[in-house]
């Protein structure tokens, strides 16, 4: 996927709905940077610009994240619970898929 599209943006945080201290990519999630997405739409390592939230890197594949849906990592459960919006997302980079 390239260009700009509208995605559903939700949020998650450790201690509320994140399953553990590591992402699918094996990294520790970082607030204001880490996000999860459907790997069929945005593979691990993709970099996106989310309107109003800035640049995020896809390091995880949330269990309920399907299609044009990005789940961003936040510092707190309270903060994460307030995020559920449609936003324009510009795809800055998607890694080449191995054959």
N, C-alpha and C positions, 0 to 999 in steps of 0.2 A: 504494500500500500504506500502511495506517495501523495503529496499535496496536502490539502486541507479538508477536514470533514468534521461533522458534529458528532460528539461522543457524549454518552452519559458519564458524568464524573461522580464517583462516590469516594469515601475515605475509610481507612482502617488504621488501627494502632495496636501496639503490643499491649496485652493485658485485657483487651476487649474482644477483638475478633481475629487477631493475627495468631496463627497456629504456633509460632515459635520464634526464636531469636534470629533465624536465618531465612533468607529468601530462596526461591528455587535455583537462583544463580549461585547460591552459596555465600552471599554477602550479608552483612548486617544492615537492616533497613535504616535509612537516614531520612528524617523529616525534611520536607521541602525538596526532596530529590528522588526518592524511591517510589515506584509505582508498579502496579500489576495490570496485566492485560491478557486477553485471549491470544495465545501464541499463534493461532491461525490468522489473526489480524495484525498483531504487532509482536514479532518474536522477541525473545530475551535479547537485551542489548540495544533495542530500538531507543531512539531519543526523540522526544516530542516536546512541543511548546503548547501549553494549555493556556488559553485565554484567561487572564486574571490570576493564574497560579504560577506561570513561568515554566521553565524547562524541567523535565523529569526524565529519568531513565527507567526503562522497563526491566526490572530485576526479578519479577515474581509473576505467578500465574494464579490469581485468586480462584478459589473453587466456584464462586458464583459469578465470575466475570466471563461473559459471553458476548461475542460480536463486538460492536462499537461501544465498549464500556471500559473505562480506565478507573482503577481503584488507587488513590494516592495515599501514601503513608503519612500520618500525622503524629505529633508528639503525644496527644492525649485522646482518650476515648470520647470525652466531652466535645472536643474540637471535631473529631472525626464524625460524630453523630449528626453534626449540622450540615454536612456536605452531601448534597444530592441535586445536581444541576446539569443542564445541557450546556456544553461549551464548545466553541470552535477549537479544534486541535490541528496544529500544523506538524506533519511528520518531517522531522529534520534528518533522520538517519534510520535505516533498517539494515541490519547485517545481512550479508549474503547467506543464503541457506545452503547447507552442504547437500550434495547429491547422493 
